[in-house]
Amino acid sequence: MKQITLLFITIFMITAYTFGQDSTTYKLKLTVPVLDFPQNSSLPNYYPSMNQSLEWSRDLYELSFWGIDALGNKIFKPHQYPEKKWRTYSNHVFKYALGLGFSKYGSELPVPLGVWGHEEFHRTALGVKNISSENGNWFLSRWDGTVYGVSDETLDELKANDLNQLLYSYTAGVQYEVLLNQKITVDDFFADRTFYKNSLLLYNAHYIFNYFKFSTSAISDSVKVIAPEHEDADPSQRDFAGADLTAWVYDMYNPDLPFTFRDSFPNGEGVNRRVGFSDLSQEGQNFLIKQKKLSLLNFVNPAIFFVNKIRINQNLAFNFFAQYAPTHFGNDVAFYLPVSYKKLNMLVDFHNYSSRNDNGLGIGLGLFNYSITEKLNMDLVLNYWNQPRSFNGNEKINGGAFQIKTNYAIKNNLSAYAGVSGKTEGWIMGNPYLTKNISFEAGLKFNLIKK
């Protein structure tokens, strides 16, 4: 572990050199991933990769918050002279409140936003096992926040043959919100913005905690009884998980129990996929309650409270945030430290991976927007992990991942990028494969700069 950490640091010290401070302020930053292989060619029905789902939804949030910013400035005219403090304060309050409202209600629209992205992460984790499904929060299908099109028999086979992937498919949805917050916080730290998506960060952290709160309450038992009255008699038309987090804990603590052993579906075929809190063992209930408490770590993010960057001096700035995510082996509790020194943008992250019986550690190092020529820059990310292989076992995996991405400026506001990433066996957020994998991606970036 120490040797690998020293190697990572040495690589970054060799590549690091000093620049003058970048004073560019961005009004809009869009990343449009066009190709992502092998996911684009191997997933059923050629639906988006995890990264494409994340970035497409993030783009739509970018455009929406750009509009909120413009609307607030139009109403309150904060830059008129003489400038009045009440006008500036009211503008900030208006934008935060409107952004929070949009984050909650706009995210539920059947377009590439929060709920859609959440469901796409579920689908991709199923898709890598060649399991086809439909997004139930899409205007071309239906609008009910489900992933459907999967039979009981398919889920039973997946649990019997690859329990880890089934558990990953349950937790992948929440991992979307966690990863979205991570991307927004880090990217908006490295690039000065005219307007930040702080309220979206708050909503996503609350969404995760609230999901755990529901899952650990008697309401989850009530929903198990009430929901079937409104669900289809055909099992394949029902949500594949029912309730993600209780299903996750139930199958983790009952690894040898067939999926089809669940309660029968009332007035229909198959099983009731919904698991209530009282269906869990005492140990499972205690575990889920602990996860609810750990999910509060996602609120430990200064950017939620308008602190997007802590500046030490003209050349040095940093920020920090904590992150909790449920995983197929238990959970990942992480601490992130983005640092900007002159034009050198770095990210260091530390991870504690926990299972039922063991713990493991991980470290990540990232270098972003590193200039190679006037038009060409590069991102480099390295990760190492020693994580549990499964929730119930005692074996751990030593492995890691890398990502190299180059960006070429076509015009002042438009660039193209291409990248390659690879990983050993193990889990890393945003990658649906638990096995070894090499991936290639390409796309476009568009920036709108404040004049």
KEMIZA-263907 format. One record per residue (C-alpha): residue in three letters; x, y, z; residue number from 0; chain. Coordinates in Angstrom, 3 decimals. Each point is the difference from the previous one (the first is absolute). Layout:
BEGIN
ALA_X_Y_Z_NUM_A;
...
//
This chain:
BEGIN
MET_0.000_0.000_0.000_0_A;
LYS_2.745_2.469_0.992_1_A;
GLN_2.084_-0.826_-3.071_2_A;
ILE_-2.951_0.506_-2.347_3_A;
THR_-0.926_3.283_1.691_4_A;
LEU_3.586_1.263_-0.361_5_A;
LEU_-0.014_-1.028_-3.671_6_A;
PHE_-3.198_1.970_-0.615_7_A;
ILE_1.385_3.093_1.728_8_A;
THR_3.290_-0.252_-1.912_9_A;
ILE_-1.844_-0.115_-3.333_10_A;
PHE_-1.903_3.161_0.864_11_A;
MET_3.076_1.818_1.301_12_A;
ILE_1.838_-0.733_-3.244_13_A;
THR_-2.870_1.328_-2.114_14_A;
ALA_-0.729_3.045_2.167_15_A;
TYR_1.297_3.468_-0.763_16_A;
THR_-1.157_3.540_0.753_17_A;
PHE_-2.180_2.431_-1.934_18_A;
GLY_-1.717_3.336_0.509_19_A;
GLN_-3.528_0.007_1.420_20_A;
ASP_-2.834_-0.678_-2.490_21_A;
SER_-2.557_2.806_0.247_22_A;
THR_-2.556_-1.493_-2.438_23_A;
THR_-3.566_-0.054_1.305_24_A;
TYR_-2.469_-2.378_-1.634_25_A;
LYS_-3.696_0.608_-0.505_26_A;
LEU_-0.603_-3.461_-1.438_27_A;
LYS_2.001_-3.237_-0.238_28_A;
LEU_-1.389_-2.930_-1.972_29_A;
THR_1.538_-3.435_-0.527_30_A;
VAL_-1.657_-2.141_-2.667_31_A;
PRO_1.330_-3.588_-0.082_32_A;
VAL_-0.745_-1.358_-3.474_33_A;
LEU_1.702_-3.409_0.122_34_A;
ASP_0.736_-2.352_2.882_35_A;
PHE_1.192_-3.508_-0.837_36_A;
PRO_-0.542_-2.828_0.800_37_A;
GLN_-3.197_1.136_1.742_38_A;
ASN_-1.525_1.597_-3.113_39_A;
SER_0.429_-3.205_-1.985_40_A;
SER_-0.627_-2.626_2.687_41_A;
LEU_-2.923_1.335_2.059_42_A;
PRO_-3.437_-1.267_-1.092_43_A;
ASN_-1.810_2.345_-2.395_44_A;
TYR_3.143_2.203_-0.156_45_A;
TYR_-1.116_2.226_2.847_46_A;
PRO_2.358_2.524_1.627_47_A;
SER_3.077_-0.846_2.012_48_A;
MET_0.171_1.047_3.646_49_A;
ASN_2.218_2.940_-0.873_50_A;
GLN_-2.281_1.141_-2.826_51_A;
SER_-3.033_-0.106_2.319_52_A;
LEU_1.882_2.019_2.595_53_A;
GLU_1.327_2.631_-2.411_54_A;
TRP_-3.186_0.409_-2.048_55_A;
SER_-2.009_0.616_3.167_56_A;
ARG_2.700_2.299_1.359_57_A;
ASP_-0.173_1.989_-3.241_58_A;
LEU_-3.733_0.460_0.388_59_A;
TYR_0.516_1.166_3.581_60_A;
GLU_2.674_2.415_-1.295_61_A;
LEU_-2.415_1.492_-2.531_62_A;
SER_-2.787_0.202_2.570_63_A;
PHE_2.118_1.753_2.634_64_A;
TRP_1.390_2.309_-2.688_65_A;
GLY_-3.603_1.009_-0.677_66_A;
ILE_-0.684_0.459_3.726_67_A;
ASP_3.064_2.244_0.228_68_A;
ALA_-1.155_2.101_-2.942_69_A;
LEU_-3.532_0.273_1.399_70_A;
GLY_1.246_1.142_3.416_71_A;
ASN_2.229_2.645_-1.569_72_A;
LYS_-2.885_1.182_-2.177_73_A;
ILE_-2.364_0.427_2.948_74_A;
PHE_2.374_1.484_2.560_75_A;
LYS_2.540_1.688_-2.297_76_A;
PRO_2.817_-0.381_2.554_77_A;
HIS_2.649_1.660_-2.174_78_A;
GLN_-1.814_3.290_-0.461_79_A;
TYR_1.616_3.037_1.583_80_A;
PRO_-0.289_1.154_2.669_81_A;
GLU_0.018_-3.665_1.127_82_A;
LYS_-2.157_-0.714_3.037_83_A;
LYS_0.711_-2.745_2.510_84_A;
TRP_-3.654_-1.062_0.318_85_A;
ARG_-0.161_-0.577_-3.746_86_A;
THR_3.093_-2.211_-0.027_87_A;
TYR_-1.144_-1.931_3.076_88_A;
SER_-3.505_-0.501_-1.404_89_A;
ASN_1.471_-1.213_-3.270_90_A;
HIS_2.080_-2.658_1.788_91_A;
VAL_-2.956_-1.168_2.099_92_A;
PHE_-2.276_-0.119_-3.052_93_A;
LYS_2.479_-2.048_-2.051_94_A;
TYR_0.736_-2.463_2.803_95_A;
ALA_-3.699_-0.520_0.754_96_A;
LEU_-0.942_-0.352_-3.668_97_A;
GLY_2.949_-2.331_-0.585_98_A;
LEU_-1.044_-2.127_2.973_99_A;
GLY_-3.577_-0.161_-1.254_100_A;
PHE_1.152_-0.957_-3.476_101_A;
SER_2.358_-2.623_1.421_102_A;
LYS_-2.901_-1.652_1.825_103_A;
TYR_-2.814_0.267_-2.530_104_A;
GLY_1.889_0.421_-3.253_105_A;
SER_2.099_-3.088_0.762_106_A;
GLU_-3.162_-2.097_-0.206_107_A;
LEU_-0.772_1.021_-3.586_108_A;
PRO_0.231_-2.868_-2.555_109_A;
VAL_3.072_1.518_-1.669_110_A;
PRO_3.760_-0.356_0.682_111_A;
LEU_0.035_1.390_3.536_112_A;
GLY_0.248_-1.530_3.480_113_A;
VAL_-2.548_-2.821_0.094_114_A;
TRP_0.765_-0.954_-3.604_115_A;
GLY_3.726_-0.171_0.780_116_A;
HIS_-0.668_-1.964_3.200_117_A;
GLU_-1.948_-2.605_-1.983_118_A;
GLU_2.585_-0.109_-2.793_119_A;
PHE_2.690_-0.934_2.515_120_A;
HIS_-2.202_-2.918_1.101_121_A;
ARG_-0.483_-1.042_-3.619_122_A;
THR_3.691_0.108_-0.854_123_A;
ALA_0.936_-2.189_2.978_124_A;
LEU_-2.558_-2.529_-1.278_125_A;
GLY_0.957_0.535_-3.635_126_A;
VAL_3.612_-1.139_0.380_127_A;
LYS_-1.490_-3.419_0.824_128_A;
ASN_-2.002_0.233_-3.246_129_A;
ILE_-3.255_0.628_1.893_130_A;
SER_-2.269_2.280_-1.994_131_A;
SER_-2.212_2.512_1.817_132_A;
GLU_-1.956_3.219_-0.523_133_A;
ASN_0.306_3.378_1.717_134_A;
GLY_-3.327_0.837_1.635_135_A;
ASN_0.818_3.702_0.147_136_A;
TRP_0.217_0.767_-3.689_137_A;
PHE_-2.559_1.847_-2.115_138_A;
LEU_0.123_-2.711_-2.661_139_A;
SER_-0.934_-2.731_2.489_140_A;
ARG_-1.726_0.989_3.240_141_A;
TRP_0.421_2.405_2.901_142_A;
ASP_0.181_-1.890_3.293_143_A;
GLY_3.665_-0.217_1.071_144_A;
THR_0.479_-3.726_-0.559_145_A;
VAL_2.226_-2.419_-1.857_146_A;
TYR_-2.237_-2.610_-1.575_147_A;
GLY_0.077_-2.737_-2.616_148_A;
VAL_1.836_-2.574_2.146_149_A;
SER_-1.613_-3.318_0.962_150_A;
ASP_0.116_-1.701_3.399_151_A;
GLU_1.834_-2.910_-1.597_152_A;
THR_2.716_2.291_-1.361_153_A;
LEU_0.561_1.577_3.416_154_A;
ASP_-0.009_-3.432_1.623_155_A;
GLU_2.665_-1.175_-2.441_156_A;
LEU_2.103_3.130_0.567_157_A;
LYS_-0.103_-0.455_3.772_158_A;
ALA_0.964_-3.651_-0.280_159_A;
ASN_2.880_0.586_-2.443_160_A;
ASP_1.302_3.493_0.813_161_A;
LEU_-1.261_1.368_3.305_162_A;
ASN_2.511_2.856_-0.055_163_A;
GLN_-1.379_1.345_-3.280_164_A;
LEU_-3.579_-0.204_1.263_165_A;
LEU_0.979_1.934_3.120_166_A;
TYR_1.849_2.509_-2.185_167_A;
SER_-3.133_0.488_-2.092_168_A;
TYR_-1.916_0.933_3.179_169_A;
THR_2.571_2.521_1.258_170_A;
ALA_0.907_1.485_-3.398_171_A;
GLY_-2.989_2.374_0.090_172_A;
VAL_1.115_1.776_3.179_173_A;
GLN_3.567_-0.004_-1.302_174_A;
TYR_-1.234_2.243_-2.826_175_A;
GLU_-0.900_2.798_2.459_176_A;
VAL_3.273_-0.492_1.886_177_A;
LEU_2.106_0.128_-3.163_178_A;
LEU_-1.935_2.967_-1.407_179_A;
ASN_0.776_1.990_3.152_180_A;
GLN_3.635_-1.044_-0.183_181_A;
LYS_0.341_1.104_-3.638_182_A;
ILE_-1.761_3.325_0.567_183_A;
THR_1.997_0.842_3.131_184_A;
VAL_3.387_-0.819_-1.546_185_A;
ASP_-0.589_1.539_-3.428_186_A;
ASP_-1.486_3.185_1.435_187_A;
PHE_2.971_0.270_2.346_188_A;
PHE_2.492_-0.057_-2.865_189_A;
ALA_-1.986_2.441_-2.162_190_A;
ASP_-1.312_3.314_1.318_191_A;
ARG_-3.697_0.328_-0.792_192_A;
THR_-2.432_2.878_-0.237_193_A;
PHE_-2.529_-2.191_1.789_194_A;
TYR_0.454_-3.237_1.967_195_A;
LYS_-2.395_-2.938_0.378_196_A;
ASN_0.196_0.003_3.813_197_A;
SER_-3.701_-0.729_0.471_198_A;
LEU_0.236_-3.091_-2.222_199_A;
LEU_2.770_-1.325_2.248_200_A;
LEU_-2.267_0.507_3.015_201_A;
TYR_-2.933_-1.735_-1.673_202_A;
ASN_2.039_-3.055_-1.042_203_A;
ALA_1.437_-0.419_3.515_204_A;
HIS_-3.506_0.276_1.426_205_A;
TYR_-1.380_-2.418_-2.600_206_A;
ILE_2.448_-2.704_1.084_207_A;
PHE_-0.644_0.528_3.716_208_A;
ASN_-3.757_0.109_-0.543_209_A;
TYR_0.112_-3.278_-1.925_210_A;
PHE_1.742_-1.634_2.957_211_A;
LYS_-2.476_1.641_2.377_212_A;
PHE_-2.908_-1.503_-1.943_213_A;
SER_1.705_-3.393_-0.190_214_A;
THR_0.525_-0.180_3.787_215_A;
SER_-3.553_1.010_0.882_216_A;
ALA_-3.358_-1.758_0.295_217_A;
ILE_-1.067_1.882_-3.132_218_A;
SER_2.007_-2.477_-2.080_219_A;
ASP_-2.210_-2.786_1.438_220_A;
SER_-3.148_1.972_-0.841_221_A;
VAL_1.179_0.620_-3.550_222_A;
LYS_0.666_-3.733_-0.418_223_A;
VAL_-3.713_-0.604_0.715_224_A;
ILE_-1.476_3.010_-1.806_225_A;
ALA_2.189_0.178_-3.139_226_A;
PRO_-1.008_-3.352_-1.579_227_A;
GLU_-3.550_1.323_-0.447_228_A;
HIS_1.438_2.478_-2.499_229_A;
GLU_2.534_-2.311_-1.665_230_A;
ASP_-0.406_-2.177_-3.064_231_A;
ALA_-1.008_-3.643_0.348_232_A;
ASP_2.829_-0.846_-2.423_233_A;
PRO_3.272_-0.237_2.008_234_A;
SER_2.095_1.389_-2.868_235_A;
GLN_-1.977_3.258_0.117_236_A;
ARG_0.839_0.600_3.651_237_A;
ASP_3.089_1.768_1.357_238_A;
PHE_2.886_-2.450_0.096_239_A;
ALA_1.029_0.906_3.585_240_A;
GLY_-3.189_1.305_1.601_241_A;
ALA_1.908_2.050_2.555_242_A;
ASP_3.744_0.073_-0.706_243_A;
LEU_1.468_0.139_3.490_244_A;
THR_-2.154_-2.541_1.823_245_A;
ALA_0.382_-2.411_-2.941_246_A;
TRP_3.775_0.565_0.174_247_A;
VAL_0.238_-0.868_3.710_248_A;
TYR_-2.463_-2.910_-0.280_249_A;
ASP_2.013_-1.737_-2.711_250_A;
MET_3.341_0.796_1.664_251_A;
TYR_-1.121_-1.705_3.200_252_A;
ASN_-1.739_-2.865_-1.830_253_A;
PRO_2.538_-0.870_-2.719_254_A;
ASP_-1.133_-3.639_-0.367_255_A;
LEU_-3.715_0.749_-0.048_256_A;
PRO_-1.446_-0.074_-3.563_257_A;
PHE_-1.394_3.298_-1.246_258_A;
THR_-3.342_-1.719_-0.650_259_A;
PHE_-0.280_-0.976_3.689_260_A;
ARG_-1.509_3.391_0.807_261_A;
ASP_-3.665_0.529_0.862_262_A;
SER_-2.481_-0.697_-2.787_263_A;
PHE_-1.349_2.964_-1.930_264_A;
PRO_-3.628_0.606_0.999_265_A;
ASN_-2.526_-0.414_-2.837_266_A;
GLY_2.667_-0.625_-2.612_267_A;
GLU_2.917_-2.123_-1.085_268_A;
GLY_3.448_-0.397_1.511_269_A;
VAL_1.353_1.480_3.210_270_A;
ASN_-0.458_3.305_1.783_271_A;
ARG_3.382_1.564_-0.693_272_A;
ARG_-0.471_2.627_2.693_273_A;
VAL_1.793_-0.691_3.253_274_A;
GLY_-1.090_1.764_3.180_275_A;
PHE_2.247_0.937_2.886_276_A;
SER_-1.659_-2.648_2.197_277_A;
ASP_0.918_-2.693_-2.566_278_A;
LEU_3.658_0.488_0.895_279_A;
SER_1.745_-1.913_2.765_280_A;
GLN_0.960_1.908_3.122_281_A;
GLU_3.584_0.133_-1.224_282_A;
GLY_-1.160_1.235_-3.396_283_A;
GLN_-2.146_2.711_1.618_284_A;
ASN_2.920_1.151_2.141_285_A;
PHE_2.231_0.104_-3.079_286_A;
LEU_-2.489_2.088_-1.977_287_A;
ILE_-0.470_2.444_2.893_288_A;
LYS_3.778_0.404_0.155_289_A;
GLN_0.070_0.739_-3.738_290_A;
LYS_-2.652_2.673_0.487_291_A;
LYS_2.238_1.713_2.550_292_A;
LEU_3.049_-0.314_-2.256_293_A;
SER_-1.930_1.585_-2.892_294_A;
LEU_0.033_3.262_1.990_295_A;
LEU_3.665_0.259_-1.026_296_A;
ASN_-1.185_1.148_-3.429_297_A;
PHE_-1.041_3.282_1.628_298_A;
VAL_3.635_0.617_1.006_299_A;
ASN_0.665_2.092_-3.078_300_A;
PRO_0.751_3.740_0.323_301_A;
ALA_-1.229_0.536_-3.570_302_A;
ILE_-3.549_-0.714_1.207_303_A;
PHE_0.374_3.117_2.154_304_A;
PHE_1.496_2.256_-2.722_305_A;
VAL_3.652_-0.754_0.853_306_A;
ASN_1.142_-1.248_-3.403_307_A;
LYS_3.661_0.791_0.527_308_A;
ILE_2.121_0.811_3.054_309_A;
ARG_2.713_2.346_-1.219_310_A;
ILE_3.256_0.201_1.959_311_A;
ASN_1.632_2.556_-2.299_312_A;
GLN_0.023_0.974_-3.677_313_A;
ASN_1.687_-3.249_-1.007_314_A;
LEU_-1.363_-2.593_2.421_315_A;
ALA_-3.574_-1.150_0.695_316_A;
PHE_-1.667_-3.159_1.247_317_A;
ASN_-3.285_-1.468_1.097_318_A;
PHE_-1.126_-3.271_1.559_319_A;
PHE_-3.053_-2.204_0.233_320_A;
ALA_-1.040_-3.385_1.357_321_A;
GLN_-1.881_-2.642_-1.926_322_A;
TYR_-1.984_-3.090_0.942_323_A;
ALA_-1.217_-2.590_-2.504_324_A;
PRO_-1.613_-3.431_0.468_325_A;
THR_1.748_-2.730_-1.995_326_A;
HIS_-0.424_-3.684_-0.812_327_A;
PHE_2.506_-0.865_2.745_328_A;
GLY_-1.353_2.446_2.592_329_A;
ASN_1.014_3.629_-0.281_330_A;
ASP_2.657_2.497_-1.005_331_A;
VAL_0.724_2.956_2.272_332_A;
ALA_2.317_2.480_-1.702_333_A;
PHE_1.672_3.364_0.553_334_A;
TYR_0.835_2.234_-2.990_335_A;
LEU_2.505_2.827_-0.122_336_A;
PRO_0.092_2.092_-3.208_337_A;
VAL_3.017_2.320_-0.132_338_A;
SER_0.874_2.753_-2.469_339_A;
TYR_3.571_1.322_-0.042_340_A;
LYS_0.394_2.680_-2.645_341_A;
LYS_-1.218_-1.878_-3.108_342_A;
LEU_0.614_-3.440_1.433_343_A;
ASN_-3.329_-1.677_0.835_344_A;
MET_0.237_-3.087_2.206_345_A;
LEU_-2.363_-2.307_1.853_346_A;
VAL_0.908_-2.369_2.824_347_A;
ASP_-2.557_-2.413_1.438_348_A;
PHE_0.142_-2.595_2.762_349_A;
HIS_-2.417_-2.910_0.409_350_A;
ASN_-1.038_-2.393_2.730_351_A;
TYR_-1.806_-3.023_-1.424_352_A;
SER_-2.088_-2.004_2.481_353_A;
SER_-1.729_-3.374_-0.231_354_A;
ARG_-1.692_-2.181_2.573_355_A;
ASN_3.296_-1.470_1.160_356_A;
ASP_2.828_2.208_-1.184_357_A;
ASN_1.299_3.403_-1.080_358_A;
GLY_2.263_1.167_-2.787_359_A;
LEU_1.657_3.227_-1.085_360_A;
GLY_0.328_1.906_-3.235_361_A;
ILE_1.673_3.094_-1.382_362_A;
GLY_-0.507_2.063_-3.126_363_A;
LEU_2.079_2.732_-1.627_364_A;
GLY_-1.123_2.197_-2.839_365_A;
LEU_1.598_2.668_-2.175_366_A;
PHE_-2.424_2.067_-2.090_367_A;
ASN_0.244_2.487_-2.883_368_A;
TYR_3.751_-0.472_-0.191_369_A;
SER_1.256_2.065_-2.965_370_A;
ILE_2.148_-1.811_-2.533_371_A;
THR_-0.211_2.587_-2.757_372_A;
GLU_-2.059_3.145_-0.490_373_A;
LYS_-2.908_-2.046_-1.377_374_A;
LEU_0.539_-3.360_1.661_375_A;
ASN_-0.469_-0.944_3.656_376_A;
MET_-0.265_-3.227_1.927_377_A;
ASP_-1.752_-1.611_2.984_378_A;
LEU_1.694_-2.857_1.843_379_A;
VAL_-1.651_-1.965_2.826_380_A;
LEU_1.529_-2.924_1.906_381_A;
ASN_-1.707_-2.169_2.614_382_A;
TYR_1.124_-2.798_2.279_383_A;
TRP_-2.234_-2.141_2.190_384_A;
ASN_0.078_-2.820_2.477_385_A;
GLN_-3.712_-0.696_0.284_386_A;
PRO_-2.193_-2.920_1.126_387_A;
ARG_-0.977_-2.360_-2.815_388_A;
SER_-3.477_-0.504_1.428_389_A;
PHE_-2.187_0.893_2.959_390_A;
ASN_0.065_-3.370_1.757_391_A;
GLY_3.463_-1.277_-0.915_392_A;
ASN_3.439_0.591_1.499_393_A;
GLU_1.963_0.458_-3.235_394_A;
LYS_1.260_3.373_-1.185_395_A;
ILE_1.064_1.300_-3.407_396_A;
ASN_3.174_1.951_-0.690_397_A;
GLY_-0.515_1.970_-3.167_398_A;
GLY_-0.368_3.367_-1.586_399_A;
ALA_-1.041_2.102_-2.945_400_A;
PHE_1.323_2.712_-2.293_401_A;
GLN_-1.518_2.568_-2.324_402_A;
ILE_1.756_2.155_-2.584_403_A;
LYS_-1.971_2.591_-1.943_404_A;
THR_1.261_2.580_-2.498_405_A;
ASN_-1.925_3.123_-1.008_406_A;
TYR_0.691_1.878_-3.237_407_A;
ALA_-1.287_3.558_-0.469_408_A;
ILE_-1.748_0.317_-3.362_409_A;
LYS_-1.123_3.566_0.663_410_A;
ASN_0.039_2.259_3.036_411_A;
ASN_-3.208_-1.516_1.387_412_A;
LEU_-0.005_-3.460_-1.616_413_A;
SER_2.320_-2.956_0.523_414_A;
ALA_0.099_-3.711_-0.737_415_A;
TYR_1.242_-2.643_2.397_416_A;
ALA_0.999_-3.643_-0.077_417_A;
GLY_1.015_-2.259_2.831_418_A;
VAL_0.833_-3.485_1.129_419_A;
SER_-0.611_-1.536_3.419_420_A;
GLY_0.800_-3.360_1.493_421_A;
LYS_-0.602_-1.862_3.209_422_A;
THR_0.805_-3.264_1.687_423_A;
GLU_-2.592_-2.092_1.794_424_A;
GLY_-1.853_2.092_2.562_425_A;
TRP_-2.460_2.858_0.293_426_A;
ILE_0.378_3.637_-0.905_427_A;
MET_-2.918_2.375_-0.154_428_A;
GLY_-1.237_0.825_-3.483_429_A;
ASN_1.284_-3.234_-1.532_430_A;
PRO_-2.587_-2.826_-0.250_431_A;
TYR_2.587_-2.789_-0.260_432_A;
LEU_1.196_-1.895_3.065_433_A;
THR_2.375_-1.978_-2.203_434_A;
LYS_3.052_1.244_-1.916_435_A;
ASN_-0.838_2.561_-2.636_436_A;
ILE_1.524_2.330_-2.582_437_A;
SER_-2.246_2.781_-1.329_438_A;
PHE_0.327_2.705_-2.646_439_A;
GLU_-1.985_3.233_-0.166_440_A;
ALA_-0.269_3.070_-2.193_441_A;
GLY_-2.155_3.093_-0.078_442_A;
LEU_-0.270_3.767_-0.115_443_A;
LYS_0.229_2.812_2.535_444_A;
PHE_-1.570_3.433_-0.262_445_A;
ASN_0.822_2.939_2.259_446_A;
LEU_-1.685_3.365_0.178_447_A;
ILE_2.362_2.537_1.575_448_A;
LYS_-0.953_3.191_1.804_449_A;
LYS_1.276_2.953_-1.986_450_A;
//
